[in-house]
Amino acid sequence: MNLAQITMNSNKHTTLVSAVQGAGMVAKLESEGPFTIFAPTNEAFNKLPKGTVESLMKPESKEKLEGVLSYHIIPGEVDSKKLVDLINSNESKKYTLVTANDGKIDATIEDGKVMLTDANGNKATVTDVDMKGSNGYVHSIDAVLMRK
């Protein structure tokens, strides 16, 4: 199964799947990759300010939606062990991930959990890890990350 199929088969990611379809990004997630997706759960999308998801899903917001989604995709395969190793290998105990649209996300470990911090200082906890697909990994997160 590729990353598109993994998310489509998950009842925790139905909003993400709708967003990926709305942004016309299904083919990207089916492509060879490899990619690592930090996939916001339905609950994560529900935490956004009221009307945000509906606004992003409008046809005229397709480019913005694609930008939000691409910010959650990291080129290359990063499983949870590799991510923890990357964080711990730095003196600062922080590792900066570069996203598919050249954004930056800082990964740290807090209370034994991997935390991701976006460009605005918003944090997401990595919840479910290492859903392995033929073209990469999916890790669930509990918040939607945003670029500046």
Backbone as a printed PyTorch tensor [residue, N CA C, xyz], in Angstrom:
tensor([[[  0.8380,  -1.1990,   0.0000],
         [  0.0000,   0.0000,   0.0000],
         [  0.8760,   1.2530,   0.0000]],

        [[  0.4830,   2.2320,  -0.7980],
         [  1.2200,   3.4890,  -0.7910],
         [  0.6300,   4.4290,   0.2690]],

        [[  1.2600,   5.5940,   0.4340],
         [  0.8410,   6.5110,   1.4960],
         [ -0.5840,   7.0160,   1.3050]],

        [[ -1.0140,   7.2150,   0.0630],
         [ -2.3950,   7.6350,  -0.1870],
         [ -3.3630,   6.5630,   0.3160]],

        [[ -3.0560,   5.2960,   0.0250],
         [ -3.9350,   4.1950,   0.4470],
         [ -3.9470,   4.0450,   1.9670]],

        [[ -2.7980,   4.2340,   2.6020],
         [ -2.7370,   4.1240,   4.0670],
         [ -3.6540,   5.1580,   4.7100]],

        [[ -3.5690,   6.4150,   4.2620],
         [ -4.4180,   7.4500,   4.8660],
         [ -5.8870,   7.2260,   4.5130]],

        [[ -6.1650,   6.7720,   3.2950],
         [ -7.5560,   6.5280,   2.8940],
         [ -8.1910,   5.3880,   3.6850]],

        [[ -7.3780,   4.4620,   4.1590],
         [ -7.8880,   3.3360,   4.9450],
         [ -7.9690,   3.6390,   6.4400]],

        [[ -7.6240,   4.8550,   6.8300],
         [ -7.6210,   5.2220,   8.2470],
         [ -8.8540,   6.0460,   8.5870]],

        [[ -9.6230,   5.6020,   9.5930],
         [-10.7950,   6.3810,   9.9960],
         [-10.4060,   7.6230,  10.7980]],

        [[ -9.1340,   7.7520,  11.1690],
         [ -8.6580,   8.9350,  11.9090],
         [ -8.2560,  10.0760,  10.9830]],

        [[ -8.1970,   9.8060,   9.6760],
         [ -7.6540,  10.7960,   8.7400],
         [ -8.6220,  11.1610,   7.6110]],

        [[ -9.9320,  11.0860,   7.8550],
         [-10.8940,  11.3560,   6.7810],
         [-10.8420,  12.8200,   6.3280]],

        [[-10.6260,  13.7520,   7.2550],
         [-10.5240,  15.1680,   6.8700],
         [ -9.2770,  15.3840,   6.0260]],

        [[ -8.1720,  14.7670,   6.4250],
         [ -6.9290,  14.8720,   5.6540],
         [ -7.1270,  14.3220,   4.2450]],

        [[ -7.7770,  13.1800,   4.1260],
         [ -8.0160,  12.5750,   2.8100],
         [ -8.8540,  13.5200,   1.9420]],

        [[ -9.8950,  14.1090,   2.5180],
         [-10.7160,  15.0740,   1.7640],
         [ -9.8710,  16.2550,   1.3090]],

        [[ -8.9790,  16.7170,   2.1860],
         [ -8.1060,  17.8470,   1.8490],
         [ -7.1370,  17.4730,   0.7300]],

        [[ -6.5510,  16.2900,   0.8210],
         [ -5.6080,  15.8230,  -0.2100],
         [ -6.3260,  15.7190,  -1.5590]],

        [[ -7.5470,  15.1950,  -1.5340],
         [ -8.3250,  15.0900,  -2.7690],
         [ -8.6690,  16.4820,  -3.3020]],

        [[ -9.0790,  17.3860,  -2.3950],
         [ -9.4400,  18.7520,  -2.7950],
         [ -8.2720,  19.5280,  -3.3740]],

        [[ -7.0780,  19.2350,  -2.8900],
         [ -5.8760,  19.9330,  -3.3720],
         [ -5.2860,  19.2590,  -4.6070]],

        [[ -5.8840,  18.1390,  -5.0240],
         [ -5.3770,  17.4260,  -6.1940],
         [ -4.0270,  16.7770,  -5.9540]],

        [[ -3.8010,  16.3070,  -4.7250],
         [ -2.4870,  15.7710,  -4.3550],
         [ -2.4440,  14.2540,  -4.2190]],

        [[ -3.5100,  13.5540,  -4.5720],
         [ -3.5320,  12.0950,  -4.4250],
         [ -2.3940,  11.4590,  -5.2210]],

        [[ -2.2020,  11.9020,  -6.4620],
         [ -1.1490,  11.3220,  -7.3130],
         [  0.2320,  11.4940,  -6.6850]],

        [[  0.4500,  12.6250,  -6.0190],
         [  1.7450,  12.8510,  -5.3600],
         [  1.9740,  11.7940,  -4.2730]],

        [[  0.9340,  11.5050,  -3.4890],
         [  1.0710,  10.5340,  -2.3980],
         [  1.1060,   9.0940,  -2.9070]],

        [[  0.7410,   8.9040,  -4.1650],
         [  0.8350,   7.5800,  -4.7810],
         [  2.1670,   7.4040,  -5.5110]],

        [[  2.8900,   8.5080,  -5.7060],
         [  4.1320,   8.4560,  -6.4900],
         [  5.2430,   7.7550,  -5.7170]],

        [[  6.3510,   7.5570,  -6.3860],
         [  7.4410,   6.7370,  -5.8680],
         [  8.0140,   7.2250,  -4.5390]],

        [[  8.1210,   8.5390,  -4.3760],
         [  8.6800,   9.0570,  -3.1240],
         [ 10.1670,   8.8110,  -3.0370]],

        [[ 10.7050,   8.4600,  -1.8940],
         [  9.9550,   8.2410,  -0.6480],
         [  9.6360,   9.5550,   0.0700]],

        [[  8.5710,   9.5100,   0.8800],
         [  8.1170,  10.6430,   1.6700],
         [  7.8470,  10.1900,   3.0950]],

        [[  7.8180,  11.1540,   3.9750],
         [  7.3110,  10.9470,   5.3220],
         [  6.2090,  11.9770,   5.5090]],

        [[  5.0350,  11.5060,   5.9070],
         [  3.9090,  12.4140,   6.1190],
         [  3.6130,  12.4880,   7.6120]],

        [[  3.5520,  13.7070,   8.1270],
         [  3.0470,  13.9300,   9.4780],
         [  1.5780,  14.2830,   9.2810]],

        [[  0.7110,  13.3020,   9.5180],
         [ -0.6960,  13.3730,   9.1300],
         [ -1.5780,  13.8590,  10.2760]],

        [[ -2.1180,  15.0820,  10.1550],
         [ -3.0410,  15.5570,  11.1890],
         [ -4.2970,  14.6820,  11.2200]],

        [[ -4.7180,  14.3370,  12.4220],
         [ -5.9350,  13.5430,  12.5910],
         [ -7.1620,  14.4370,  12.4020]],

        [[ -8.3290,  13.8150,  12.3230],
         [ -9.5810,  14.5810,  12.2540],
         [ -9.6710,  15.5310,  13.4410]],

        [[ -9.2870,  15.0340,  14.6130],
         [ -9.3030,  15.8360,  15.8380],
         [ -8.3990,  17.0650,  15.6940]],

        [[ -7.2530,  16.8930,  15.0420],
         [ -6.3230,  18.0100,  14.8210],
         [ -6.9870,  19.0920,  13.9690]],

        [[ -7.6600,  18.6850,  12.8940],
         [ -8.3490,  19.6590,  12.0440],
         [ -9.4740,  20.3520,  12.8140]],

        [[-10.1430,  19.6090,  13.7150],
         [-11.2310,  20.1910,  14.5010],
         [-10.7440,  21.2500,  15.4800]],

        [[ -9.4440,  21.2440,  15.8220],
         [ -8.8820,  22.2410,  16.7430],
         [ -8.6340,  23.5920,  16.0680]],

        [[ -8.6470,  23.6110,  14.7310],
         [ -8.4250,  24.8710,  14.0170],
         [ -9.5910,  25.8200,  14.2790]],

        [[ -9.3490,  27.1300,  14.1630],
         [-10.4510,  28.0840,  14.3570],
         [-11.6350,  27.7430,  13.4520]],

        [[-12.8320,  27.9750,  13.9810],
         [-14.0690,  27.6550,  13.2560],
         [-14.0360,  28.2560,  11.8470]],

        [[-14.3810,  27.4450,  10.8710],
         [-14.4510,  27.9070,   9.4900],
         [-13.1600,  27.7430,   8.7000]],

        [[-12.0480,  27.4320,   9.3770],
         [-10.7530,  27.3190,   8.6850],
         [-10.7630,  26.1830,   7.6680]],

        [[-11.2030,  25.0070,   8.0940],
         [-11.2010,  23.8460,   7.1940],
         [-12.1250,  24.1130,   6.0040]],

        [[-13.3190,  24.6300,   6.2800],
         [-14.2840,  24.9080,   5.2070],
         [-13.6910,  25.9080,   4.2060]],

        [[-13.0210,  26.9280,   4.7240],
         [-12.4050,  27.9440,   3.8710],
         [-11.3020,  27.3360,   2.9960]],

        [[-10.4710,  26.4750,   3.6030],
         [ -9.3800,  25.8350,   2.8540],
         [ -9.8960,  24.8860,   1.7710]],

        [[-11.0750,  24.3140,   1.9900],
         [-11.6250,  23.3300,   1.0510],
         [-12.2970,  23.9810,  -0.1660]],

        [[-12.4590,  25.3030,  -0.1540],
         [-13.0890,  25.9780,  -1.2910],
         [-12.1600,  25.9100,  -2.5010]],

        [[-12.7330,  25.7560,  -3.7060],
         [-11.9030,  25.6580,  -4.9160],
         [-10.9020,  26.8120,  -5.0680]],

        [[-11.3010,  28.0160,  -4.6740],
         [-10.3970,  29.1640,  -4.8230],
         [ -9.2300,  29.1340,  -3.8250]],

        [[ -9.3000,  28.2300,  -2.8450],
         [ -8.2210,  28.1030,  -1.8500],
         [ -7.3020,  26.9150,  -2.1360]],

        [[ -7.4400,  26.3100,  -3.3080],
         [ -6.6930,  25.0850,  -3.6300],
         [ -5.1840,  25.2510,  -3.4250]],

        [[ -4.6290,  26.3710,  -3.8870],
         [ -3.1830,  26.5980,  -3.7700],
         [ -2.7650,  26.7130,  -2.2970]],

        [[ -3.5660,  27.4230,  -1.5150],
         [ -3.2690,  27.5700,  -0.0820],
         [ -3.3560,  26.2120,   0.6180]],

        [[ -4.3870,  25.4460,   0.2850],
         [ -4.5640,  24.1110,   0.8660],
         [ -3.3760,  23.2230,   0.5210]],

        [[ -2.9360,  23.2720,  -0.7290],
         [ -1.7760,  22.4850,  -1.1440],
         [ -0.5420,  22.8870,  -0.3330]],

        [[ -0.4060,  24.1780,  -0.0510],
         [  0.7140,  24.6620,   0.7580],
         [  0.6700,  24.1280,   2.1790]],

        [[ -0.5250,  24.1350,   2.7710],
         [ -0.6880,  23.6120,   4.1370],
         [ -0.3390,  22.1270,   4.1640]],

        [[ -0.8410,  21.3690,   3.2040],
         [ -0.5900,  19.9250,   3.1700],
         [  0.8790,  19.6120,   2.8900]],

        [[  1.4940,  20.3370,   1.9610],
         [  2.9030,  20.0980,   1.6200],
         [  3.8180,  20.3660,   2.8060]],

        [[  3.3850,  21.2440,   3.7030],
         [  4.1600,  21.5560,   4.9110],
         [  4.2270,  20.3480,   5.8520]],

        [[  3.3510,  19.3670,   5.6600],
         [  3.3240,  18.1560,   6.4880],
         [  4.0610,  16.9810,   5.8390]],

        [[  4.6600,  17.2200,   4.6770],
         [  5.3570,  16.1600,   3.9390],
         [  6.8570,  16.4390,   3.9480]],

        [[  7.6270,  15.4390,   4.3580],
         [  9.0810,  15.5380,   4.3990],
         [  9.6340,  14.6150,   3.3140]],

        [[ 10.4670,  15.1260,   2.4040],
         [ 11.0920,  14.2280,   1.4280],
         [ 11.9820,  13.2050,   2.1470]],

        [[ 11.9140,  11.9580,   1.7280],
         [ 12.7250,  10.9030,   2.3390],
         [ 11.9520,  10.1090,   3.3730]],

        [[ 12.5250,   8.9700,   3.7570],
         [ 11.8850,   8.0990,   4.7520],
         [ 12.4620,   8.3860,   6.1290]],

        [[ 11.5810,   8.7670,   7.0490],
         [ 12.0020,   9.0100,   8.4290],
         [ 11.0660,   8.2220,   9.3430]],

        [[ 11.5460,   7.0670,   9.8260],
         [ 10.7300,   6.3290,  10.7910],
         [ 10.9640,   6.9310,  12.1780]],

        [[ 10.2210,   6.4640,  13.1680],
         [ 10.2980,   7.0750,  14.5000],
         [ 11.6850,   6.9220,  15.1200]],

        [[ 12.3290,   5.7810,  14.9180],
         [ 13.6700,   5.5780,  15.4820],
         [ 14.6550,   6.5650,  14.8740]],

        [[ 14.5990,   6.7210,  13.5600],
         [ 15.5080,   7.6590,  12.8860],
         [ 15.2610,   9.0810,  13.3770]],

        [[ 13.9920,   9.4530,  13.5450],
         [ 13.6630,  10.8000,  14.0040],
         [ 14.2210,  11.0480,  15.4030]],

        [[ 14.0300,  10.0930,  16.3020],
         [ 14.5590,  10.2180,  17.6690],
         [ 16.0860,  10.2910,  17.6380]],

        [[ 16.7080,   9.4650,  16.8130],
         [ 18.1760,   9.4960,  16.6850],
         [ 18.6610,  10.8490,  16.1700]],

        [[ 17.9580,  11.4190,  15.1860],
         [ 18.3340,  12.7280,  14.6470],
         [ 18.2260,  13.8100,  15.7200]],

        [[ 17.1520,  13.7630,  16.4960],
         [ 16.9690,  14.7420,  17.5750],
         [ 18.0860,  14.6020,  18.6030]],

        [[ 18.3300,  13.3700,  19.0380],
         [ 19.3260,  13.1300,  20.0930],
         [ 20.7640,  13.3470,  19.6380]],

        [[ 21.0050,  13.3340,  18.3290],
         [ 22.3770,  13.5050,  17.8340],
         [ 22.8240,  14.9670,  17.8770]],

        [[ 21.8950,  15.8790,  18.0560],
         [ 22.2320,  17.2980,  18.1430],
         [ 22.3980,  17.7150,  19.5890]],

        [[ 23.4030,  18.5660,  19.8420],
         [ 23.6110,  19.0590,  21.2040],
         [ 22.3760,  19.7720,  21.7260]],

        [[ 21.6950,  20.4880,  20.8370],
         [ 20.5080,  21.2520,  21.2330],
         [ 19.2960,  20.3560,  21.4780]],

        [[ 19.4280,  19.0590,  21.1610],
         [ 18.3110,  18.0970,  21.2620],
         [ 17.1160,  18.5680,  20.4290]],

        [[ 17.4410,  19.1530,  19.2820],
         [ 16.4180,  19.6290,  18.3510],
         [ 16.8990,  19.2960,  16.9460]],

        [[ 15.9860,  18.8460,  16.0990],
         [ 16.3280,  18.5700,  14.7090],
         [ 15.3330,  19.3120,  13.8220]],

        [[ 15.8400,  20.0330,  12.8340],
         [ 14.9710,  20.7800,  11.9370],
         [ 14.7120,  19.9670,  10.6710]],

        [[ 13.4430,  19.6690,  10.4490],
         [ 12.9990,  18.9570,   9.2490],
         [ 12.6760,  19.9860,   8.1690]],

        [[ 13.0690,  19.7230,   6.9450],
         [ 12.7310,  20.6020,   5.8260],
         [ 11.5910,  19.9390,   5.0550]],

        [[ 10.5120,  20.6880,   4.8760],
         [  9.3000,  20.1300,   4.2730],
         [  9.3620,  20.1590,   2.7460]],

        [[  8.3630,  19.5380,   2.1300],
         [  8.2900,  19.4490,   0.6680],
         [  8.2070,  20.8230,   0.0090]],

        [[  7.7290,  21.8380,   0.7470],
         [  7.6760,  23.1880,   0.1750],
         [  8.6780,  24.1160,   0.8690]],

        [[  9.8070,  23.5300,   1.2820],
         [ 10.9420,  24.2570,   1.8680],
         [ 10.6240,  24.9960,   3.1640]],

        [[  9.5850,  24.5570,   3.8550],
         [  9.3260,  25.0860,   5.1850],
         [ 10.2130,  24.3640,   6.1860]],

        [[ 10.1720,  24.8230,   7.4120],
         [ 10.9740,  24.1800,   8.4570],
         [ 10.0850,  23.8350,   9.6480]],

        [[ 10.3040,  22.6330,  10.1820],
         [  9.6030,  22.1640,  11.3770],
         [ 10.6720,  21.6630,  12.3360]],

        [[ 10.6200,  22.1410,  13.5740],
         [ 11.5780,  21.6770,  14.5820],
         [ 11.0110,  20.4730,  15.3190]],

        [[ 11.8040,  19.4210,  15.4130],
         [ 11.4190,  18.2040,  16.1370],
         [ 12.2260,  18.1390,  17.4270]],

        [[ 11.5280,  17.9090,  18.5390],
         [ 12.1600,  17.7750,  19.8520],
         [ 11.4800,  16.6280,  20.5890]],

        [[ 12.0270,  16.2810,  21.7410],
         [ 11.3890,  15.2740,  22.5900],
         [ 11.0340,  15.9420,  23.9080]],

        [[  9.7570,  15.8490,  24.2760],
         [  9.2760,  16.3990,  25.5420],
         [  8.4760,  15.3110,  26.2460]],

        [[  8.8430,  15.0450,  27.4740],
         [  8.1610,  14.0090,  28.2690],
         [  8.0640,  12.6860,  27.5130]],

        [[  9.1350,  12.3430,  26.7960],
         [  9.1910,  11.0680,  26.0920],
         [  8.4240,  11.0150,  24.7870]],

        [[  7.8310,  12.1420,  24.3790],
         [  7.0670,  12.1740,  23.1270],
         [  7.7480,  13.0970,  22.1300]],

        [[  7.6750,  12.7300,  20.8550],
         [  8.2190,  13.5980,  19.8160],
         [  7.2260,  14.7310,  19.5720]],

        [[  7.7540,  15.9500,  19.6370],
         [  6.9540,  17.1560,  19.4170],
         [  7.4600,  17.8490,  18.1620]],

        [[  6.5370,  18.3760,  17.3730],
         [  6.8830,  19.1550,  16.1880],
         [  6.4210,  20.5860,  16.4200]],

        [[  7.2790,  21.5450,  16.1030],
         [  6.9370,  22.9550,  16.2650],
         [  7.0250,  23.6340,  14.9070]],

        [[  5.9200,  24.2960,  14.5160],
         [  5.9000,  24.9420,  13.2040],
         [  6.5390,  26.3280,  13.2630]],

        [[  6.5370,  27.0220,  12.1380],
         [  7.1880,  28.3240,  12.0180],
         [  6.5370,  29.3950,  12.8940]],

        [[  5.3130,  29.1410,  13.3520],
         [  4.6000,  30.0970,  14.1980],
         [  4.7110,  29.7640,  15.6810]],

        [[  5.4240,  28.6810,  16.0000],
         [  5.5620,  28.2810,  17.3980],
         [  4.4760,  27.3370,  17.8820]],

        [[  3.5570,  26.9360,  16.9910],
         [  2.5060,  25.9840,  17.3670],
         [  3.1050,  24.5850,  17.4400]],

        [[  2.6200,  23.7940,  18.4090],
         [  3.1850,  22.4560,  18.6220],
         [  2.1780,  21.3590,  18.3110]],

        [[  2.7160,  20.2540,  17.8100],
         [  1.9250,  19.0430,  17.5800],
         [  2.6910,  17.8770,  18.1820]],

        [[  1.9530,  16.9560,  18.7880],
         [  2.5530,  15.7380,  19.3230],
         [  2.3940,  14.6290,  18.2910]],

        [[  3.4770,  13.8810,  18.0700],
         [  3.3960,  12.7190,  17.1850],
         [  2.7320,  11.6090,  17.9960]],

        [[  1.5970,  11.0990,  17.5130],
         [  0.8040,  10.1480,  18.2970],
         [  0.9690,   8.7100,  17.8130]],

        [[  0.5700,   8.4110,  16.5980],
         [  0.7510,   7.0600,  16.0430],
         [  1.9300,   7.1140,  15.0880]],

        [[  2.8380,   6.1480,  15.1870],
         [  4.0540,   6.2150,  14.3710],
         [  4.2180,   5.0000,  13.4620]],

        [[  5.0620,   5.2000,  12.4670],
         [  5.5820,   4.1160,  11.6260],
         [  4.5300,   3.3180,  10.8650]],

        [[  3.5130,   4.0100,  10.3130],
         [  2.6180,   3.3390,   9.3810],
         [  3.3950,   3.3010,   8.0680]],

        [[  3.9180,   2.1260,   7.7230],
         [  4.8520,   1.9770,   6.6020],
         [  4.0980,   1.7100,   5.3160]],

        [[  4.4350,   2.4990,   4.3130],
         [  3.8770,   2.2880,   2.9890],
         [  4.9780,   1.9420,   2.0120]],

        [[  4.5850,   1.6080,   0.8030],
         [  5.5730,   1.2500,  -0.2180],
         [  6.4420,   2.4450,  -0.6100]],

        [[  5.9740,   3.6550,  -0.3050],
         [  6.7190,   4.8600,  -0.6880],
         [  7.0060,   5.7900,   0.4920]],

        [[  7.0560,   5.2270,   1.7100],
         [  7.4250,   6.0500,   2.8590],
         [  6.6830,   5.6900,   4.1310]],

        [[  6.6020,   6.6870,   5.0240],
         [  5.9870,   6.5030,   6.3420],
         [  4.9220,   7.5500,   6.5910]],

        [[  3.9230,   7.1730,   7.3810],
         [  2.9240,   8.1050,   7.8900],
         [  3.0110,   8.0640,   9.4080]],

        [[  3.0530,   9.2510,  10.0160],
         [  2.9830,   9.3890,  11.4710],
         [  1.8080,  10.3280,  11.7500]],

        [[  0.9240,   9.9710,  12.6730],
         [ -0.1930,  10.8510,  13.0240],
         [  0.2780,  11.9390,  13.9820]],

        [[ -0.3240,  13.1300,  13.8300],
         [ -0.0560,  14.2270,  14.7650],
         [ -1.3810,  14.8200,  15.2270]],

        [[ -1.3410,  15.4670,  16.4080],
         [ -2.5850,  15.9330,  17.0260],
         [ -2.8830,  17.4150,  16.7900]],

        [[ -2.1730,  18.0500,  15.8630],
         [ -2.4370,  19.4480,  15.5130],
         [ -2.0240,  19.6690,  14.0590]],

        [[ -2.6380,  20.6660,  13.4350],
         [ -2.2720,  21.0290,  12.0670],
         [ -1.1620,  22.0730,  12.1530]],

        [[ -0.0740,  21.8300,  11.4470],
         [  1.0570,  22.7600,  11.4380],
         [  0.8710,  23.7680,  10.3060]],

        [[  1.3110,  25.0070,  10.5480],
         [  1.1480,  26.0620,   9.5420],
         [  2.4640,  26.7920,   9.3000]],

        [[  2.6890,  27.1380,   8.0380],
         [  3.8330,  27.9870,   7.6860],
         [  3.5250,  29.4150,   8.0980]],

        [[  4.5630,  30.2180,   8.1570],
         [  4.3460,  31.6530,   8.4300],
         [  3.6430,  32.2820,   7.2680]]])
